[in-house]
Amino acid sequence: MAPAAVLVGVMGAGKSTVGAAVAQALGVPFADTDTIIEQRAGKPIPEIFVDEGEAAFRIMEREVVTEMLADFDGVLALGGGAILDDSTRKLLAGHTVVYLSVELSDALKRVGLGAGRPLLAINPRATLKYLLEQRRPLYLEVATHTVVTDGRELAEIAPEVVALLAG
């Protein structure tokens, strides 16, 4: 069993929104690793970062991603930083991975000033710019397909992803 598709991209790329729409179009379930982590931890991700630290969060994230890649057959959205882990990138090999690409200006419009996003707590614009630059090569490394989301609506993006998965 393997996910129908795994969506990756920086925060604000639209992984959760696009993923839910793609799953609905394909008639499969949708899951978001961040949501699963929050449910299991019993608290939101910002609290995990504060209470236990980013390293503990990344361990939880790796465990959830590993489990979902093995046992989930729907559309799976990974947290933006999941690809930072070498073992996660290796696990993604052989899966259909869609990188939802977004540039800084659109990402900032979508995430605002980063409320609820612990990595954006200080200087959201500079931090998001850094995250985009740091992570883009890793997203491209794992991607089977890349879909540009800048200046586009869900009604345009989701059908493109579905078409890529079908073709």
C-alpha positions in Angstrom: 0.0 0.0 0.0 1.2 3.5 -0.8 -0.3 7.0 -1.0 -1.9 7.9 -4.3 0.2 11.1 -4.0 2.4 12.8 -1.4 2.3 16.6 -1.5 5.4 18.6 -0.4 6.2 22.3 -0.3 6.9 25.2 2.0 4.2 26.6 4.3 1.7 28.5 2.2 2.1 26.3 -0.9 -1.4 25.0 -0.5 -0.6 21.4 0.5 -3.7 20.9 2.8 -6.1 22.8 0.6 -5.0 21.2 -2.7 -4.5 17.8 -1.1 -8.1 17.7 0.2 -9.4 18.7 -3.3 -7.3 16.2 -5.1 -8.3 13.4 -2.7 -12.0 14.3 -3.2 -11.5 14.2 -7.0 -9.8 10.8 -6.8 -12.3 9.4 -4.3 -9.6 8.6 -1.7 -8.9 9.8 1.8 -6.8 12.9 2.6 -4.4 13.1 5.5 -2.0 15.9 6.7 1.0 14.8 8.8 0.8 18.0 10.9 -2.8 17.3 11.8 -1.9 13.7 12.8 1.0 14.9 15.0 -1.3 17.4 16.7 -3.9 14.8 17.4 -1.3 12.3 18.8 0.5 15.0 20.9 -2.8 16.4 22.1 -1.7 19.9 21.4 -1.0 22.3 18.5 2.4 22.3 16.8 3.4 25.7 18.2 3.0 24.2 21.7 5.1 21.2 20.8 7.9 23.5 19.6 7.7 25.5 22.9 7.2 22.6 25.3 9.5 20.0 23.7 11.5 21.8 21.0 11.9 21.4 17.3 14.1 18.3 17.5 11.3 16.4 19.4 8.7 17.6 16.8 10.9 16.4 14.0 11.2 12.9 15.6 7.4 12.8 15.8 7.1 14.0 12.3 9.5 11.3 10.9 7.6 8.6 12.7 4.3 9.8 11.3 5.6 10.2 7.8 7.2 6.7 7.9 4.0 5.1 9.1 1.8 7.0 6.6 4.0 6.2 3.6 3.7 2.5 4.5 0.0 2.3 5.5 -2.0 5.1 3.8 -3.5 4.9 0.3 -4.9 8.4 -0.1 -3.4 11.8 -0.7 -0.9 12.7 2.0 0.3 16.3 2.7 3.7 16.5 4.5 4.7 19.3 6.8 6.9 21.9 5.1 10.0 20.7 6.9 9.6 17.0 6.7 12.0 16.8 3.7 14.8 18.1 5.9 15.2 14.6 7.3 17.5 12.4 5.1 15.6 9.2 6.0 12.3 10.8 5.0 13.7 11.9 1.6 15.0 8.3 1.1 11.5 6.9 2.0 9.9 9.2 -0.6 11.8 7.5 -3.4 9.4 5.4 -5.3 6.4 7.4 -4.2 4.5 9.8 -6.4 5.6 13.2 -4.9 4.0 16.5 -6.1 6.0 19.6 -5.1 3.6 22.5 -4.9 6.0 25.4 -5.7 5.3 28.9 -4.3 7.4 32.0 -4.3 7.8 34.4 -1.4 5.2 37.0 -2.2 2.4 34.4 -2.6 3.5 32.4 0.4 3.5 35.5 2.6 -0.1 36.4 1.4 -1.2 32.9 2.3 0.4 32.5 5.7 0.1 36.2 6.8 2.4 37.1 9.6 2.8 33.5 10.6 0.3 33.2 13.4 0.4 29.6 14.6 3.6 28.9 12.7 6.4 28.6 15.2 9.2 29.0 12.6 7.8 32.4 11.6 7.6 33.8 15.1 10.4 36.3 14.4 10.6 38.3 11.2 8.2 36.2 9.1 9.4 37.6 5.7 13.1 37.0 6.2 12.5 33.6 7.8 10.1 32.4 5.0 12.6 33.6 2.4 15.3 31.6 4.1 13.1 28.5 4.3 12.2 28.7 0.6 15.9 29.0 -0.3 17.0 26.2 2.0 14.2 23.7 1.2 13.6 24.3 -2.6 16.5 22.0 -3.6 15.2 19.3 -1.3 11.6 19.5 -2.6 13.0 19.3 -6.2 15.1 16.3 -5.2 12.1 14.2 -4.0 9.5 15.5 -6.6 8.0 13.4 -9.3 6.1 16.4 -10.5 6.3 20.2 -9.8 3.2 22.4 -9.9 3.5 26.1 -9.7 0.8 27.6 -7.5 1.7 31.3 -7.6 -1.2 33.6 -8.7 -3.4 30.5 -9.2 -6.7 29.4 -7.6 -7.5 26.0 -6.2 -9.8 25.4 -9.1 -6.8 25.6 -11.4 -4.2 23.7 -9.3 -6.2 20.7 -8.1 -7.2 19.6 -11.7 -3.6 19.9 -12.8 -2.4 17.7 -10.0 -5.2 15.1 -10.7 -4.2 15.1 -14.4 -0.5 14.6 -13.5 -1.4 11.6 -11.3 -3.6 10.1 -14.1 -0.9 10.5 -16.8 
